[in-house]
Amino acid sequence: MSPRRIAFARLASAALARADSILPRWLPDGRREGHEWVARNPMRADRRHGSFKVNLRTGKWGDFSSDDRGGDLISLAAFLFGLDQGEAARKVGDMLGVDPFE
């Protein structure tokens, strides 16, 4: 029996559709600025908002002070919670009530 494949694109799309409710939970000190969620990076001693941003239209995120970045909210979950991509995808799927497998 082959392992089940994770539906990364479907999960990333579902997470992006709910970014307005997900990001305040994951980055509660942040705020919406136009099409971005701007917060402090919780993984380093970040004292000011501005360098850590998540694009609410694409899901791309980055910290322009540390060069940490990713292309969707699954990679953001992996970064924030110390998970590998597969674990992050499964957790995001569980959180959203979406089957993480194809």
CNS distance restraints for C-alpha pairs under 8 A (distance, minus, plus):
assign (resid   4 and name CA) (resid 101 and name CA) 6.35 0.50 0.50
assign (resid   4 and name CA) (resid 102 and name CA) 7.19 0.50 0.50
assign (resid   5 and name CA) (resid 101 and name CA) 5.62 0.50 0.50
assign (resid   5 and name CA) (resid 102 and name CA) 5.77 0.50 0.50
assign (resid   6 and name CA) (resid  86 and name CA) 7.19 0.50 0.50
assign (resid   6 and name CA) (resid  89 and name CA) 7.43 0.50 0.50
assign (resid   6 and name CA) (resid  90 and name CA) 7.89 0.50 0.50
assign (resid   6 and name CA) (resid 100 and name CA) 5.61 0.50 0.50
assign (resid   6 and name CA) (resid 101 and name CA) 4.36 0.50 0.50
assign (resid   6 and name CA) (resid 102 and name CA) 5.87 0.50 0.50
assign (resid   7 and name CA) (resid  11 and name CA) 6.18 0.50 0.50
assign (resid   7 and name CA) (resid 100 and name CA) 5.72 0.50 0.50
assign (resid   7 and name CA) (resid 101 and name CA) 5.14 0.50 0.50
assign (resid   7 and name CA) (resid 102 and name CA) 5.03 0.50 0.50
assign (resid   8 and name CA) (resid  12 and name CA) 5.97 0.50 0.50
assign (resid   8 and name CA) (resid  74 and name CA) 7.97 0.50 0.50
assign (resid   8 and name CA) (resid  89 and name CA) 6.68 0.50 0.50
assign (resid   8 and name CA) (resid 100 and name CA) 7.55 0.50 0.50
assign (resid   9 and name CA) (resid  13 and name CA) 6.12 0.50 0.50
assign (resid  10 and name CA) (resid  14 and name CA) 6.20 0.50 0.50
assign (resid  11 and name CA) (resid  15 and name CA) 6.09 0.50 0.50
assign (resid  11 and name CA) (resid  74 and name CA) 7.75 0.50 0.50
assign (resid  11 and name CA) (resid  89 and name CA) 6.90 0.50 0.50
assign (resid  11 and name CA) (resid  92 and name CA) 7.35 0.50 0.50
assign (resid  11 and name CA) (resid  93 and name CA) 6.33 0.50 0.50
assign (resid  11 and name CA) (resid  98 and name CA) 7.37 0.50 0.50
assign (resid  11 and name CA) (resid 100 and name CA) 6.56 0.50 0.50
assign (resid  12 and name CA) (resid  16 and name CA) 6.07 0.50 0.50
assign (resid  12 and name CA) (resid  72 and name CA) 6.09 0.50 0.50
assign (resid  12 and name CA) (resid  73 and name CA) 6.15 0.50 0.50
assign (resid  12 and name CA) (resid  74 and name CA) 6.10 0.50 0.50
assign (resid  13 and name CA) (resid  17 and name CA) 6.25 0.50 0.50
assign (resid  14 and name CA) (resid  18 and name CA) 6.68 0.50 0.50
assign (resid  14 and name CA) (resid  96 and name CA) 7.69 0.50 0.50
assign (resid  15 and name CA) (resid  19 and name CA) 5.98 0.50 0.50
assign (resid  15 and name CA) (resid  22 and name CA) 7.67 0.50 0.50
assign (resid  15 and name CA) (resid  73 and name CA) 6.43 0.50 0.50
assign (resid  15 and name CA) (resid  74 and name CA) 7.82 0.50 0.50
assign (resid  15 and name CA) (resid  92 and name CA) 7.34 0.50 0.50
assign (resid  15 and name CA) (resid  96 and name CA) 7.34 0.50 0.50
assign (resid  16 and name CA) (resid  56 and name CA) 7.09 0.50 0.50
assign (resid  16 and name CA) (resid  57 and name CA) 7.44 0.50 0.50
assign (resid  16 and name CA) (resid  58 and name CA) 7.35 0.50 0.50
assign (resid  16 and name CA) (resid  59 and name CA) 6.03 0.50 0.50
assign (resid  16 and name CA) (resid  72 and name CA) 7.71 0.50 0.50
assign (resid  16 and name CA) (resid  73 and name CA) 6.78 0.50 0.50
assign (resid  18 and name CA) (resid  22 and name CA) 6.20 0.50 0.50
assign (resid  19 and name CA) (resid  23 and name CA) 5.71 0.50 0.50
assign (resid  19 and name CA) (resid  56 and name CA) 6.52 0.50 0.50
assign (resid  20 and name CA) (resid  24 and name CA) 7.11 0.50 0.50
assign (resid  20 and name CA) (resid  56 and name CA) 7.66 0.50 0.50
assign (resid  21 and name CA) (resid  25 and name CA) 7.07 0.50 0.50
assign (resid  22 and name CA) (resid  26 and name CA) 6.35 0.50 0.50
assign (resid  23 and name CA) (resid  27 and name CA) 5.53 0.50 0.50
assign (resid  23 and name CA) (resid  28 and name CA) 7.20 0.50 0.50
assign (resid  23 and name CA) (resid  37 and name CA) 7.40 0.50 0.50
assign (resid  24 and name CA) (resid  28 and name CA) 4.54 0.50 0.50
assign (resid  24 and name CA) (resid  29 and name CA) 7.49 0.50 0.50
assign (resid  24 and name CA) (resid  30 and name CA) 6.77 0.50 0.50
assign (resid  24 and name CA) (resid  31 and name CA) 7.77 0.50 0.50
assign (resid  26 and name CA) (resid  80 and name CA) 7.94 0.50 0.50
assign (resid  27 and name CA) (resid  39 and name CA) 6.52 0.50 0.50
assign (resid  27 and name CA) (resid  40 and name CA) 7.82 0.50 0.50
assign (resid  27 and name CA) (resid  42 and name CA) 7.82 0.50 0.50
assign (resid  29 and name CA) (resid  39 and name CA) 6.07 0.50 0.50
assign (resid  29 and name CA) (resid  40 and name CA) 7.10 0.50 0.50
assign (resid  30 and name CA) (resid  37 and name CA) 6.39 0.50 0.50
assign (resid  30 and name CA) (resid  38 and name CA) 5.27 0.50 0.50
assign (resid  30 and name CA) (resid  39 and name CA) 3.89 0.50 0.50
assign (resid  30 and name CA) (resid  40 and name CA) 6.84 0.50 0.50
assign (resid  30 and name CA) (resid  49 and name CA) 7.45 0.50 0.50
assign (resid  31 and name CA) (resid  37 and name CA) 5.56 0.50 0.50
assign (resid  31 and name CA) (resid  38 and name CA) 5.46 0.50 0.50
assign (resid  31 and name CA) (resid  39 and name CA) 6.52 0.50 0.50
assign (resid  32 and name CA) (resid  36 and name CA) 5.79 0.50 0.50
assign (resid  32 and name CA) (resid  37 and name CA) 4.55 0.50 0.50
assign (resid  32 and name CA) (resid  38 and name CA) 6.21 0.50 0.50
assign (resid  33 and name CA) (resid  37 and name CA) 6.13 0.50 0.50
assign (resid  33 and name CA) (resid  38 and name CA) 6.66 0.50 0.50
assign (resid  35 and name CA) (resid  55 and name CA) 6.00 0.50 0.50
assign (resid  35 and name CA) (resid  56 and name CA) 5.33 0.50 0.50
assign (resid  35 and name CA) (resid  57 and name CA) 6.54 0.50 0.50
assign (resid  36 and name CA) (resid  53 and name CA) 6.25 0.50 0.50
assign (resid  36 and name CA) (resid  54 and name CA) 5.38 0.50 0.50
assign (resid  36 and name CA) (resid  55 and name CA) 4.50 0.50 0.50
assign (resid  36 and name CA) (resid  56 and name CA) 5.27 0.50 0.50
assign (resid  36 and name CA) (resid  57 and name CA) 7.97 0.50 0.50
assign (resid  37 and name CA) (resid  53 and name CA) 5.55 0.50 0.50
assign (resid  37 and name CA) (resid  54 and name CA) 5.04 0.50 0.50
assign (resid  37 and name CA) (resid  55 and name CA) 6.52 0.50 0.50
assign (resid  37 and name CA) (resid  56 and name CA) 6.76 0.50 0.50
assign (resid  38 and name CA) (resid  49 and name CA) 6.20 0.50 0.50
assign (resid  38 and name CA) (resid  50 and name CA) 5.95 0.50 0.50
assign (resid  38 and name CA) (resid  51 and name CA) 7.71 0.50 0.50
assign (resid  38 and name CA) (resid  52 and name CA) 5.99 0.50 0.50
assign (resid  38 and name CA) (resid  53 and name CA) 4.61 0.50 0.50
assign (resid  38 and name CA) (resid  54 and name CA) 6.64 0.50 0.50
assign (resid  39 and name CA) (resid  48 and name CA) 7.96 0.50 0.50
assign (resid  39 and name CA) (resid  49 and name CA) 4.97 0.50 0.50
assign (resid  39 and name CA) (resid  50 and name CA) 6.59 0.50 0.50
assign (resid  39 and name CA) (resid  51 and name CA) 7.78 0.50 0.50
assign (resid  39 and name CA) (resid  52 and name CA) 5.59 0.50 0.50
assign (resid  39 and name CA) (resid  53 and name CA) 6.36 0.50 0.50
assign (resid  40 and name CA) (resid  46 and name CA) 5.56 0.50 0.50
assign (resid  40 and name CA) (resid  47 and name CA) 6.81 0.50 0.50
assign (resid  40 and name CA) (resid  48 and name CA) 6.07 0.50 0.50
assign (resid  40 and name CA) (resid  49 and name CA) 4.93 0.50 0.50
assign (resid  40 and name CA) (resid  50 and name CA) 7.20 0.50 0.50
assign (resid  40 and name CA) (resid  51 and name CA) 7.39 0.50 0.50
assign (resid  40 and name CA) (resid  52 and name CA) 5.84 0.50 0.50
assign (resid  41 and name CA) (resid  45 and name CA) 7.57 0.50 0.50
assign (resid  41 and name CA) (resid  46 and name CA) 5.73 0.50 0.50
assign (resid  41 and name CA) (resid  52 and name CA) 5.77 0.50 0.50
assign (resid  41 and name CA) (resid  63 and name CA) 7.14 0.50 0.50
assign (resid  42 and name CA) (resid  46 and name CA) 7.08 0.50 0.50
assign (resid  42 and name CA) (resid  80 and name CA) 7.56 0.50 0.50
assign (resid  43 and name CA) (resid  80 and name CA) 7.11 0.50 0.50
assign (resid  51 and name CA) (resid  62 and name CA) 7.74 0.50 0.50
assign (resid  51 and name CA) (resid  63 and name CA) 5.29 0.50 0.50
assign (resid  51 and name CA) (resid  64 and name CA) 5.14 0.50 0.50
assign (resid  51 and name CA) (resid  65 and name CA) 6.14 0.50 0.50
assign (resid  52 and name CA) (resid  61 and name CA) 7.44 0.50 0.50
assign (resid  52 and name CA) (resid  62 and name CA) 5.67 0.50 0.50
assign (resid  52 and name CA) (resid  63 and name CA) 4.21 0.50 0.50
assign (resid  52 and name CA) (resid  64 and name CA) 6.53 0.50 0.50
assign (resid  52 and name CA) (resid  65 and name CA) 7.98 0.50 0.50
assign (resid  53 and name CA) (resid  61 and name CA) 5.56 0.50 0.50
assign (resid  53 and name CA) (resid  62 and name CA) 5.69 0.50 0.50
assign (resid  53 and name CA) (resid  63 and name CA) 6.58 0.50 0.50
assign (resid  54 and name CA) (resid  59 and name CA) 6.22 0.50 0.50
assign (resid  54 and name CA) (resid  60 and name CA) 5.85 0.50 0.50
assign (resid  54 and name CA) (resid  61 and name CA) 4.16 0.50 0.50
assign (resid  54 and name CA) (resid  62 and name CA) 6.68 0.50 0.50
assign (resid  55 and name CA) (resid  59 and name CA) 5.15 0.50 0.50
assign (resid  55 and name CA) (resid  60 and name CA) 5.40 0.50 0.50
assign (resid  55 and name CA) (resid  61 and name CA) 6.09 0.50 0.50
assign (resid  56 and name CA) (resid  60 and name CA) 7.93 0.50 0.50
assign (resid  58 and name CA) (resid  71 and name CA) 7.82 0.50 0.50
assign (resid  58 and name CA) (resid  72 and name CA) 7.18 0.50 0.50
assign (resid  59 and name CA) (resid  71 and name CA) 6.17 0.50 0.50
assign (resid  59 and name CA) (resid  72 and name CA) 4.37 0.50 0.50
assign (resid  59 and name CA) (resid  73 and name CA) 5.65 0.50 0.50
assign (resid  60 and name CA) (resid  69 and name CA) 7.54 0.50 0.50
assign (resid  60 and name CA) (resid  70 and name CA) 5.73 0.50 0.50
assign (resid  60 and name CA) (resid  71 and name CA) 4.21 0.50 0.50
assign (resid  60 and name CA) (resid  72 and name CA) 5.08 0.50 0.50
assign (resid  60 and name CA) (resid  73 and name CA) 7.42 0.50 0.50
assign (resid  61 and name CA) (resid  69 and name CA) 5.45 0.50 0.50
assign (resid  61 and name CA) (resid  70 and name CA) 5.43 0.50 0.50
assign (resid  61 and name CA) (resid  71 and name CA) 6.40 0.50 0.50
assign (resid  61 and name CA) (resid  72 and name CA) 7.08 0.50 0.50
assign (resid  61 and name CA) (resid  76 and name CA) 7.20 0.50 0.50
assign (resid  62 and name CA) (resid  67 and name CA) 6.82 0.50 0.50
assign (resid  62 and name CA) (resid  68 and name CA) 5.59 0.50 0.50
assign (resid  62 and name CA) (resid  69 and name CA) 3.93 0.50 0.50
assign (resid  62 and name CA) (resid  70 and name CA) 6.41 0.50 0.50
assign (resid  63 and name CA) (resid  67 and name CA) 5.58 0.50 0.50
assign (resid  63 and name CA) (resid  68 and name CA) 5.30 0.50 0.50
assign (resid  63 and name CA) (resid  69 and name CA) 6.23 0.50 0.50
assign (resid  64 and name CA) (resid  68 and name CA) 7.32 0.50 0.50
assign (resid  70 and name CA) (resid  75 and name CA) 5.68 0.50 0.50
assign (resid  70 and name CA) (resid  76 and name CA) 6.53 0.50 0.50
assign (resid  71 and name CA) (resid  75 and name CA) 6.71 0.50 0.50
assign (resid  72 and name CA) (resid  76 and name CA) 6.51 0.50 0.50
assign (resid  73 and name CA) (resid  77 and name CA) 6.09 0.50 0.50
assign (resid  74 and name CA) (resid  78 and name CA) 6.29 0.50 0.50
assign (resid  74 and name CA) (resid  85 and name CA) 6.90 0.50 0.50
assign (resid  74 and name CA) (resid  88 and name CA) 5.84 0.50 0.50
assign (resid  74 and name CA) (resid  89 and name CA) 5.68 0.50 0.50
assign (resid  74 and name CA) (resid  92 and name CA) 6.90 0.50 0.50
assign (resid  75 and name CA) (resid  79 and name CA) 6.14 0.50 0.50
assign (resid  75 and name CA) (resid  85 and name CA) 6.36 0.50 0.50
assign (resid  75 and name CA) (resid  88 and name CA) 7.29 0.50 0.50
assign (resid  76 and name CA) (resid  80 and name CA) 6.05 0.50 0.50
assign (resid  77 and name CA) (resid  81 and name CA) 5.83 0.50 0.50
assign (resid  77 and name CA) (resid  82 and name CA) 7.89 0.50 0.50
assign (resid  77 and name CA) (resid  83 and name CA) 7.41 0.50 0.50
assign (resid  77 and name CA) (resid  88 and name CA) 5.78 0.50 0.50
assign (resid  77 and name CA) (resid  92 and name CA) 7.68 0.50 0.50
assign (resid  78 and name CA) (resid  82 and name CA) 5.47 0.50 0.50
assign (resid  78 and name CA) (resid  83 and name CA) 4.42 0.50 0.50
assign (resid  78 and name CA) (resid  84 and name CA) 5.67 0.50 0.50
assign (resid  78 and name CA) (resid  85 and name CA) 5.86 0.50 0.50
assign (resid  78 and name CA) (resid  87 and name CA) 7.63 0.50 0.50
assign (resid  78 and name CA) (resid  88 and name CA) 5.12 0.50 0.50
assign (resid  79 and name CA) (resid  83 and name CA) 6.82 0.50 0.50
assign (resid  83 and name CA) (resid  87 and name CA) 5.82 0.50 0.50
assign (resid  83 and name CA) (resid  88 and name CA) 5.70 0.50 0.50
assign (resid  84 and name CA) (resid  88 and name CA) 6.12 0.50 0.50
assign (resid  85 and name CA) (resid  89 and name CA) 6.07 0.50 0.50
assign (resid  86 and name CA) (resid  90 and name CA) 6.27 0.50 0.50
assign (resid  87 and name CA) (resid  91 and name CA) 6.18 0.50 0.50
assign (resid  88 and name CA) (resid  92 and name CA) 6.05 0.50 0.50
assign (resid  89 and name CA) (resid  93 and name CA) 6.05 0.50 0.50
assign (resid  89 and name CA) (resid 100 and name CA) 6.65 0.50 0.50
assign (resid  90 and name CA) (resid  94 and name CA) 6.16 0.50 0.50
assign (resid  90 and name CA) (resid 100 and name CA) 5.54 0.50 0.50
assign (resid  91 and name CA) (resid  95 and name CA) 6.11 0.50 0.50
assign (resid  92 and name CA) (resid  96 and name CA) 6.15 0.50 0.50
assign (resid  93 and name CA) (resid  97 and name CA) 5.83 0.50 0.50
assign (resid  93 and name CA) (resid  98 and name CA) 4.71 0.50 0.50
assign (resid  93 and name CA) (resid  99 and name CA) 5.90 0.50 0.50
assign (resid  93 and name CA) (resid 100 and name CA) 5.10 0.50 0.50
assign (resid  94 and name CA) (resid  98 and name CA) 6.22 0.50 0.50
assign (resid  94 and name CA) (resid  99 and name CA) 7.28 0.50 0.50
assign (resid  94 and name CA) (resid 100 and name CA) 7.61 0.50 0.50
